[in-house]
Every structure is written in C-alpha cells, then in structure tokens.
Amino acid sequence: MRRRLFALLLLLAAVPLTAATVFAGPAEAAVTTRPIRVMPLGDSITWGAGSATTSSYRAALYSRLVTQAGYGIDFVGSQQSGALPDTDNEGHSGWRIDEIAAQVDGWLATYQPDVVLLHIGTNDMNQNYQVGTAPQRLAALVDKILADRPAAQVLVAKIVPALDASIQARINTFNAAVPGVLAGKARTRVVDLSGLASSDLNDTLHPNDTGYARMAVRWYQALEPVLGDGRDWPLFGTAFEPSGPAPTWADSAGAAVGVGGYCCALTAAESSPRAEVAHSGTSALLYSGSDNSATQSYSYQRIYAADVPLAASSVLSYWIYPQQATGTFVGVDLQFTDGSALRDSGAVDQYGVRAHPQFQGEGGRLVVGQWNLVRVNLGGLAGRTVARIDVGFDRPTGTGPFRGYVDDIAIADEGGAYPGVNLALGAPVTGSAPCVAAESPAKVTDGVVTGNSKFCSGTANASLQIDLGATRTVRRFVVRHAAAGGEQAGYNTRAFTIATSTDGTTWSTAATATANADGVTTHAIAARGARYVRLSVTTPNQLDGATRIYELEVHGA
C-alpha cells in the first residue's frame, strides 16, 4: 500500500500551528494535531439533492473517516446541509464549472482546505452548455485550486450517471476526458463515481441515499493514500453486537444442497446473532445445520449486503468457534460484483489453506471448542468489489450435525507488517475511578466500541493498566478515543503516553502523543517484551476535562 504522511506534512508546511505532533520513536505512526480540513465542492449533488436528509455522500464519508479510520475531520465551506455532525460544504445547486471557478478563489482563501473533493460538470452536461470545452474548463478550475492551495490534494470525480440517454451520452464523453485533464498535475487523483446504477438515482440527475452511500465508499477509498499514515484502513467490520449494524439477512441460504436443520424440528441451516458465546462483546453469529448427504452437502448463508472495493493490501479476518469436527468445514465467503466468489479464487489463509469452507475443514488448523483466527490476504483480488458476505458450510463427504459461532468479521486495508492479534482483548485492567460504574476500566478490553462501551474518568491524569497475563511480544498499540464511539471529536484524548513493563515496577515509555485530534491513534513500535501496558493521560480533551477511551488494543504475539 502506497502510504504518505500527508496529513503530517500539510500540518507542518501549509499553515502555522499552535501544537506539534510528538513521536515516541521513528516507528510510531503520526497523529494529526488539528482536524484535517476537507472541502466538498460542486453542485447540488455535493449539497445533497435527492437525499432524504440532504446529507449527500458527506454523512457516510464523515462517519467512515472519523469513526473507522479515526481521523479528526473538519468539513469546510459556506453552505450547510444534511444530518451529520459537520454540515459545512461548498455545494451549489444548478452551478456549472464556470460558475464554481468564478467564486472558488474566495472560498479557498476563507476556508483553506487541505483536501478538496470536486464533483462538477453535471449541470454543464444537463444544460448542454459548451460541452466540447468542459474538459478544458475543468482543467482550468483544478489549476486554480492547486495554485490557491499549494499543499492541498484535489480529488476529482468522474461524475455520477443520469437517467436521460442524451445527458448520459454527454456525461460519458466528459468522464472519458477526466483522466487526461489531470495528467501531469501533481496532488490530484481521479475518483470514479460513474458506476452508480439506475437504482442508485432518485431522479434524472441526483442519487438517492443508496447512491450517496456508494459515492462515500469511493471517496473514502481514494482518500486512503492521501491521508494514509501507517494506520489500518477499515472497509467493513461487524462484531454482531445489538448496538452495531444488523445483518441484512438471518437464517437465509443463498444456495444449499444436502443440508438440513441441526435438531429439534429445525428444517434448514441457521445463521443469526446470538448472545451465547462471543469472541468480543456479548454476541456472535451462530451457524448450525446438519450434513445429510455423504456425497454433496453445502449451504452458503447470506449475512450482509456489501459494497467494498478491494485494494492490494486488503485483508479479510474473522474468528470462528466450531463446536464439533463437522463444524470446522465452515468459512466466511465473499461474493463479488463480477459473479465470482472468494471460495473459488485460490486465496489462502495465514497457514496456506484455501479460503474455502471445505478446505478449511480439511486443513486441520481449526481447533474445536476454541476461538480460531482466520486471515486471508485479498491482495490478489484487488479491483474486485465485494457485493455480499456469506458464511458457508461445504463438505463433500460424510454426514452429521454442525454448529458453531463466527465473530469479528473485518475487511481492511492494512498498513505495514501484520503486528499480531489484540493481546489485550478480555485481559484484566485497572484504572482511575470511573465517571459512573458502567464506564469502568474493563470497557477498554471488551472489544466493543459501539453502544457507549467506554472507560470514562473525571480524575486528573487518569490512567489505565492492562495485565497481559505473561510477558508477550508487543508491536503496536491502537487507542480508540471518543470519536471512535460516535462522540464529538472535541472529547478525543489530547495528550497521553503509553508505557510497558515486564514486572509492573520498572516502566519504559513506548509511545507519546501531544495535541492529538484523532479518534483512533495507532502507535507502532519496535518489538519488545511486556506483561503490563499502562496508558497515562496528561490532557484529557478540549471540552470537559474527562478521559474517554473506548478501547486500548495491544497487538503482538
């Protein structure tokens, strides 16, 4: 994955700052010292026409950048629309390229964006206004933005489609010219938003909320190399908690042969969340059924509809708890928009076992009666888009019942070398007195970020200490602050240190951050031995002086 410390560079070079980013060592990833200013720029599509809440793509994009990638983000512009924490934008209904160009100097001078998301040209095509010169006018607009903001990145869209055939023909010609418009221009990149379907449109020109959500995914993917600073880039994740996203389907087979119900008058395979056994939190996805054929048995249960474009560093991970040997013939499967599937791709897990339920069972790596991690490198499938996430059972020989659980399914673009599993998950933790009993230190190791599952303390210089149970090799810390749990960014922890110890007496500082603005901070270190990990807060936040930590992850082996 191409990664640049762009966020840090623009903070140091573009504008004066009152605080500086502090590193504990050369291996530690950057944290941003102020929110990154992003200007959504364009016409009514940027403003949000066609959206039930006029939120455009901005609500979903803001959520992904802030709560998933963990950045401090400040949308900027003279317009306000939508139902999201930050409604600022520069979307102007009915405006063409020339009209945006006539005003953009003032907007850029006022709001000084670090990143510009430009979706413009729809009204030129709709009005059939000087279509032949539209690419040249777009090029001049981009040049003006680059000249006004010498450190900014400009992401330029191939615009969304239209339902009118004549308008669409003009859009096709315009979009084909966009890569050439940006050729040779530093600090620019094309974002292809032209792939929306007719079902993604609310009217002739404007997306509906489904279409805007798809736009957000593509802006988010394009921002990864722009903002990437070594942190992971989550694309999809579920822990099957009641407060999280519910599965699209429950107990629903996309395809099944030779599989019946597990027992007790059940007639088909099951696949739905249960609060029985969990890897993190309190819930996991139960799978169960009965292999009734000795020659061919499979059931691929539909779980989530998805829209996840894959990149060269994309990785699928999940945890599985089979309850009997037959239950090891189970795996997470991905269905792609081109009609292909992960199970037939040849992709393998961390042991070299094919990511196919049959081969997972035959591979002998899944241990009955315990949680097993499965990681699949999806880099060879870069360019494909995940349309659906399944959990499949597939066993060509033998018969018998099967049952188990799947939890913590994630697809992410991973930054840097794999640091290992979260050793802190479920580990005992002590800390400062909580704000209320329900916000105890134990919340930082429960694996849950949703549903206000956090540690909160009003104690000055609050601290947390995790006992890993034995000296382990640790390589990275991930701290999920207030914004990762959906709270406003002003509550993010501003300054803190992380230290390690093998005996609980002698401590060594591993990471330090000052003036942090991010909701998720990633701190990679040279591998070291540690049994105890301590987080000490020096400046809690900018609003009320309380410390809020949703999760403290310690990655290693």
Secondary structure, 3 states (H helix, E strand, C coil): CCCCCHHHHHHHHCCCCCCCCCCCCCCCCCCCCCCEEEEEEECHHHHCCCCCCCCCCHHHHHHHHHHHCCCCEEECCCEECCCCCCCEEEECCCCCHHHHHHHHHHHHHHHCCCEEEEECCHHHHHCCCCHHHHHHHHHHHHHHHHHHCCCCEEEEEECCCCCCHHHHHHHHHHHHHHHHHHCCCCCEEEEECCCCCHHHECCCCCECHHHHHHHHHHHHHHHHHHHCCCCCEEEEEECCCCCCCCCCCCCCEEEEECEECCCCCCCCCEEEEECCCCCCCCCEEEEEEEECCCCCEEEEEEEEEEEEECCCCEEEEEEEEECCHHHHCEEEEEEECCCCEHHHCCCEECCCCECCHHHHHHCCCCCCCCCEEEEEECHHHCCCEEEEEEEEEEECCCCEEEEEEEEEEEEEECCCCCCCEECCCCCCEEECCCCCHHHCHHHHHCCCCCCCCCEEECCCCCEEEEEEEEEEEEEEEEEECHHHHCCCHHHCCCEEEEEEECCCCCCEEEEEECCCCCCEEEEEEEEEEEEEEEEEEEECCCCCCCEEECEEEEEEC
